[in-house]
């Protein structure tokens, strides 16, 4: 291979280092107006009246929009179409948009916001999941599984209670994972305009132009064919730009009404309130193990604080329980998850989507299990890693697994055996592992169409244009597209132009989420390029009198493998093919294999293949101050094949960085204002200064090992890398803290105050631990019983038919402890 | 509308006259009035470093500088780093070594790194960390940025000459202030 696997400057690097990459807020159009949103100052209320008359009369104001202008709801998931671009009759969190002003400039729009009078009738506010569980009324939404429960699920794969009875030990632990946010440096921005034909165009910093396209067609009641969504390169996404957003719908409506371009750029505080970030999750892990460390059964219970809207929450709920079986051999498994509404900004997908929380719990519990059984934590994991080409208890089909090698690589690199439990007091090392999807196996709107499409146009100059709906969010998706095409056609990456993320010009790719782009777009690109190569080969074969199968495409030439001097330039090959076949354009597409799961809820978790990671974190903890320093991190990632190694390394190191932020400092948390100030639930620190994230001074040295065993399902063998390497780091930090000072911090972030409290508890003879005290007693619905494959199961739940015939799940009674 | 102020300043070695509302920050003047959108914003409060520019040899956060303060002063933005059609060595190394992922914080990092190298041609890793500690990057984990800055150090041939420094440069290099 000439391109794949070789370190190479990414195709869009020059634009980025010269400041020429055009982000959404860099778009300046003639006659452009500016939009600002008035956001709710109260956390939960009926909107009695919105009087915008004074704002409308303000000089420079062109338009004021309110909820009346947006009667049609939308949402990313078909099952939770619960958002309006502007509040119609209810606001559900401080920050919920109520009205929009479109004015000649930002300042004028901002001034006019103060002239809008809103009358609220306050409703009871839910700050915490336990409050939401305790009160069915008022309901934050009129839909959901019961009261203020958005989603509650109970699934069993085999007889878990019998598995616990068979175990030599049963471990029970509770953990809490605090919420945090994406904090992309680019604030969300969007520009809408009517094109000269009168059709709507939206440029937006979105990871999912296809879904924004759908939402706009629905809410604006316009023909989808007359709406064009262009995803501008995202200045960081991390999941935070994956929902259709209020501001996108608002500027589109305004552009249609005014026939002028309208721009909005959120300020940093608004980005904190848009959120859609990591769900705070309280969780309970119960694990049965034999003395040799093998797991007999696992039960996971999770309680997710969903915030005020659905977002991806149904999927997030299932993801807290989906991937445990992908990492380790678990013969019997029960998962019960519950997501509740609270009056805070909606939570959604952040890097790792729903899996970091339960990964944190499982990996700390395994550390506790290893200690009790006197087995080295690395050896324990090596004994129980899941096997390749397996169907798990919950019907996820595993492809290749490099986890055992990941563990060996990091333990060797970190000199684990010489250091674990052997470092001086105050210093420690901790290990953890993880797995992640290489793309969700099912689309958000279930259908049989491809998840990614690529179209190629071959020019007589030898240049190739690759069209794909994929969205460049910094991860390098344009580079993957170009790299795959150039490799197959034997041309230089700079000969290929990527046209991406444009719903008018590019075939659908579902978007940059679930680590799906490299695998799905890459396969589609290879197929399209191979089809083009076949046409060219046929034409060149005829011209040279060389069998097509002997032709090699390399170095911008097409030549005879046996006589390399006999050949034509690539551009000539295109001309020959065009003369023979007419205009040369090909397509490729990718549809994931059908999932083996047939039970309700089985749509979350399947993936064409899974990536694996192992990490070792070294910490130094000051027992006087509780201060934690992380000098070094070793991480190995099973990537299948690194298409462009520096980019892969960048994803791994970036994951480690973001994980350390979550482990040590980042918190999206809220406080109540006093009653005289409306009891509002406001973000504790919606600014970049006070929302602590790691700086260059906090970043440890990271030693990255790439494990490359090409996976036949991936393009050139590649699997994902954008999310998986984040997952093991948080629990590895917690395990390292225990190794350093002998206290367990069973929640993130792991902050000095928690360390000191745990040390105090230890000194007082109490458990040397800081973490949640228990898990509430939730009335779970009837458990769907799905026999695992080794018990003759076929992927169906044996009791699902009865449940369906009995109608919807009965309203669930919930009893908080 | 507020009456505009009119100033003259030098931006990327070009003298420019510009009129703008007096409350505008240098960041806003650059982006909105001079159409130099390479300089980014992430907070408008001096927290993220995305808007860094060089003002009279000193790196500053352009969101904290008023446009009216810049009369008769020299500003260098990311658009001014390349000279004579050649990328600055930092731009080359950032591009080659993965130091730019989404690219949004990149102009700020490049400007801060240039200011560092202008001041200390051979910084240590710790000096690099310190100099860049006011710039937030959410993509890279900083490591490839450190490496890119270091790689730009060890290329004396293409490092821009300073007016007072004698260099071993074989190629003519335009002296920059």
Contacts between the chains, C-beta under 8 A, distances in Angstrom:
chain1	res1	chain2	res2	distance
A	9	B	95	5.2
A	9	B	96	5.0
A	10	B	95	7.7
A	10	B	98	7.6
A	12	B	103	7.5
A	13	B	94	7.6
A	13	B	95	3.7
A	13	B	96	7.5
A	13	B	100	6.0
A	14	B	87	7.5
A	14	B	95	6.0
A	15	B	103	7.3
A	16	B	94	7.9
A	16	B	95	7.3
A	16	B	100	4.1
A	16	B	102	7.9
A	16	B	103	3.0
A	16	B	106	5.3
A	17	B	78	7.9
A	17	B	87	6.8
A	17	B	90	8.0
A	17	B	91	4.1
A	17	B	92	8.0
A	17	B	94	4.8
A	17	B	95	4.8
A	17	B	100	5.6
A	17	B	103	7.5
A	17	B	106	6.0
A	17	B	110	6.6
A	18	B	38	7.1
A	18	B	78	6.8
A	18	B	79	7.2
A	18	B	81	7.6
A	18	B	82	6.3
A	18	B	87	7.1
A	18	B	91	6.5
A	19	B	36	8.0
A	19	B	37	7.3
A	19	B	38	2.2
A	19	B	39	7.1
A	19	B	77	7.3
A	19	B	78	3.7
A	19	B	79	5.6
A	19	B	106	7.7
A	19	B	107	4.6
A	20	B	38	6.9
A	21	B	103	4.9
A	22	B	37	7.6
A	23	B	40	7.5
A	23	B	104	6.4
A	25	B	37	8.0
A	25	B	41	7.7
A	26	B	31	7.8
A	26	B	37	4.0
A	28	B	32	7.6
A	28	B	35	7.0
A	28	B	37	7.6
A	60	B	1	7.9
A	107	B	23	7.9
A	182	B	138	7.6
A	183	B	138	5.8
A	184	B	102	7.6
A	184	B	104	7.6
A	184	B	138	6.0
A	185	B	40	7.4
A	185	B	42	4.3
A	185	B	48	5.8
A	185	B	50	5.6
A	185	B	102	7.7
A	185	B	104	4.9
A	185	B	105	4.9
A	185	B	136	6.2
A	185	B	137	7.2
A	185	B	138	5.8
A	186	B	40	7.2
A	186	B	42	6.9
A	186	B	102	7.2
A	186	B	104	4.5
A	187	B	41	7.6
A	187	B	42	6.8
A	233	B	102	7.0
A	233	B	103	7.0
A	234	B	102	6.2
A	235	B	40	7.2
A	235	B	102	5.1
A	235	B	103	7.3
A	235	B	104	2.9
A	235	B	105	7.8
A	236	B	102	4.7
A	236	B	104	6.1
A	236	B	138	4.9
A	236	B	139	6.0
A	237	B	102	7.7
A	238	B	138	6.9
A	267	B	44	6.9
A	268	B	42	6.9
A	268	B	43	4.6
A	268	B	44	7.2
A	268	B	45	7.2
A	268	B	47	7.8
A	473	B	102	6.4
A	474	B	101	4.1
A	474	B	102	2.7
A	474	B	103	6.8
A	474	B	104	7.7
A	474	B	139	5.2
A	475	B	101	7.1
A	476	B	101	7.4
A	646	B	96	7.9
A	646	B	97	6.2
A	646	B	98	3.8
A	646	B	144	7.0
A	647	B	98	6.0
A	649	B	98	6.6
A	649	B	144	7.2
A	650	B	98	4.3
A	650	B	101	5.7
A	650	B	139	7.2
A	650	B	140	5.7
A	650	B	141	7.8
A	650	B	144	5.6
A	653	B	140	6.5
A	653	B	141	3.8
A	653	B	143	5.0
A	653	B	144	6.8
A	654	B	101	6.7
A	654	B	138	7.7
A	654	B	139	5.0
A	654	B	140	5.4
A	654	B	141	4.8
A	655	B	141	7.8
A	656	B	141	5.7
A	657	B	138	7.9
A	657	B	140	7.3
A	657	B	141	3.2
A	657	B	142	6.9
A	658	B	138	7.0
A	658	B	141	7.8
A	687	B	43	7.0
A	687	B	45	6.6
A	687	B	47	6.3
A	688	B	42	6.9
A	688	B	43	4.8
A	688	B	45	7.5
A	688	B	47	3.8
A	688	B	48	5.2
A	688	B	136	6.6
A	689	B	43	7.9
A	689	B	45	7.0
A	689	B	47	4.4
A	693	B	136	6.4
A	693	B	138	7.3
A	695	B	133	4.9
A	695	B	134	7.8
A	695	B	136	6.8
A	696	B	128	7.8
A	696	B	129	4.8
A	696	B	130	8.0
A	696	B	132	4.7
A	696	B	133	5.0
A	696	B	135	7.4
A	696	B	142	4.6
A	696	B	145	7.5
A	696	B	146	7.5
A	697	B	129	5.5
A	697	B	130	7.0
A	697	B	133	4.8
A	699	B	129	7.9
A	699	B	141	5.9
A	699	B	142	4.7
A	699	B	143	6.8
A	701	B	143	7.7
A	702	B	141	6.5
A	702	B	143	5.8
